[in-house]
Amino acid sequence: MRLLRLRKTIVEINAVEAPFAKQRCNDMIGGNRLSDTNEFFITKKAIESLTEKLGLPDLDQYSQDWEYEIANSSRVNEFVSFYESADLNQSEKFALMSLIISSFDDAVTEGKIQDGIWEKIKGHLISDIDLHRKTILYWSLVEEEVDDCFSSTPFIREIILD
């Protein structure tokens, strides 16, 4: 029920304020600094480290888009707890949050959202905004109608619209 209300609100906001959505996104999360030197990518070293620490499946030589291939909707809570408690470097935190969002997106699609998990994810995205700025922009799809977006897009847009 909450998701339906959230989606309706986002659609209404986009219909009324579509021309301003991208600018508002940029202003609210510091998008004017998107080309700064704090650009992060999922590295092979971070993937290898997280695979070992979290017991994730190994990818084969033809794998790409690690965070989508390894996403697991039933492990979102575990991944968030690990993000909170493990001693991670910036690369590992960036890669893990990408995996968390991809897994959360699967959970939303499957209707398996665990109580309170979005609030935890949102809190980490906001507290580490410089690290996760591009992740937020990617998943929020501010220029798209919510019907043409990821299942988790309405949640990610909360960060921009709050």
C-alpha positions in Angstrom: 0.0 0.0 0.0 2.8 2.4 0.9 4.5 1.7 -2.4 1.4 2.5 -4.4 0.9 5.8 -2.5 4.6 6.6 -3.0 4.4 5.9 -6.8 1.3 8.1 -7.1 3.0 10.9 -5.4 6.1 10.7 -7.5 4.1 10.5 -10.8 2.1 13.6 -9.7 5.3 15.5 -8.9 6.8 14.6 -12.2 3.7 15.6 -14.2 3.6 19.0 -12.5 7.3 19.7 -12.2 9.0 17.6 -14.9 11.1 20.5 -16.3 12.6 21.2 -12.9 13.2 17.6 -11.8 16.8 17.2 -13.0 17.8 20.6 -11.7 16.2 19.9 -8.3 18.1 16.6 -8.2 21.4 18.3 -9.0 20.8 21.0 -6.4 19.6 18.6 -3.7 22.5 16.1 -3.9 25.2 18.4 -5.2 24.9 17.3 -8.8 26.9 20.3 -9.9 29.9 18.5 -8.7 29.3 15.3 -10.7 32.5 15.8 -12.6 34.7 16.2 -9.5 37.6 14.0 -8.7 35.5 11.8 -6.3 34.3 9.5 -9.0 33.9 5.9 -7.9 33.6 2.7 -9.8 33.2 -0.9 -8.9 36.7 -2.3 -8.9 37.9 -5.9 -9.4 39.7 -5.7 -6.0 36.5 -4.7 -4.3 34.5 -7.4 -6.0 37.1 -10.0 -4.9 37.1 -8.8 -1.3 33.4 -8.7 -1.0 33.0 -12.0 -2.7 35.3 -13.6 -0.1 33.9 -11.7 3.0 30.2 -12.3 2.1 30.5 -15.7 0.5 29.2 -14.5 -2.8 29.2 -16.7 -5.9 32.3 -16.4 -8.1 31.7 -14.8 -11.5 33.0 -16.5 -14.7 35.3 -14.8 -17.2 32.4 -13.5 -19.2 30.5 -11.9 -16.4 29.9 -8.2 -16.3 27.7 -5.9 -14.2 28.6 -7.7 -11.0 26.0 -5.9 -8.8 23.2 -7.2 -11.0 24.4 -10.7 -11.5 25.1 -11.2 -7.8 22.0 -9.3 -6.5 20.0 -11.4 -4.0 16.7 -10.1 -2.7 16.8 -12.4 0.3 20.1 -11.1 1.5 19.3 -7.3 1.6 19.2 -7.2 5.4 22.5 -9.1 5.6 24.2 -6.8 3.1 23.0 -3.7 5.0 24.2 -5.1 8.3 27.6 -5.9 6.8 27.8 -2.3 5.4 27.1 -1.0 8.9 29.5 -3.3 10.8 32.4 -4.2 8.5 35.6 -2.3 8.2 35.3 -1.4 4.5 37.4 0.9 2.3 35.7 3.4 0.0 35.8 1.0 -3.0 34.2 -1.8 -1.0 31.5 0.5 0.4 30.7 1.8 -3.1 30.5 -1.7 -4.6 28.5 -3.0 -1.6 26.0 -0.2 -1.8 25.6 -0.9 -5.5 24.9 -4.5 -4.7 22.5 -3.5 -1.9 20.5 -1.2 -4.2 20.3 -3.9 -6.9 19.2 -6.5 -4.4 16.7 -4.1 -2.9 15.3 -3.4 -6.4 14.8 -7.1 -6.8 13.1 -7.3 -3.4 10.7 -4.5 -4.5 9.9 -6.2 -7.7 9.3 -9.5 -5.9 7.2 -7.8 -3.1 9.6 -8.9 -0.5 10.6 -5.6 1.2 11.7 -6.1 4.8 10.3 -3.7 7.4 12.7 -0.8 8.1 15.2 -1.8 5.5 14.6 1.2 3.1 15.1 3.6 6.0 18.5 2.1 6.7 19.6 2.1 3.1 18.4 5.7 2.6 20.3 6.7 5.7 23.6 5.3 4.4 23.0 6.8 1.0 22.6 10.2 2.6 25.4 9.9 5.2 27.8 8.9 2.4 26.4 11.2 -0.2 29.7 12.0 -1.8 30.5 8.4 -2.3 27.0 7.4 -3.6 26.0 10.5 -5.5 26.1 8.8 -8.9 24.4 5.7 -7.6 21.5 7.9 -6.5 21.3 9.7 -9.8 21.5 6.4 -11.8 18.7 4.7 -9.9 16.5 7.8 -9.5 16.1 8.3 -13.3 14.8 11.8 -12.8 14.1 12.4 -16.4 11.9 9.4 -16.8 8.2 8.7 -15.8 8.1 6.4 -12.9 6.3 3.7 -15.0 9.5 3.5 -17.1 11.9 3.1 -14.2 13.3 0.5 -11.8 11.1 -0.8 -9.2 13.2 0.9 -6.5 13.2 4.3 -8.3 10.3 5.8 -6.3 12.3 5.0 -3.1 15.5 6.5 -4.4 13.6 9.6 -5.5 12.6 10.1 -1.8 16.2 11.2 -1.3 15.9 13.9 -3.9 12.3 15.0 -3.0 12.7 15.1 0.8 
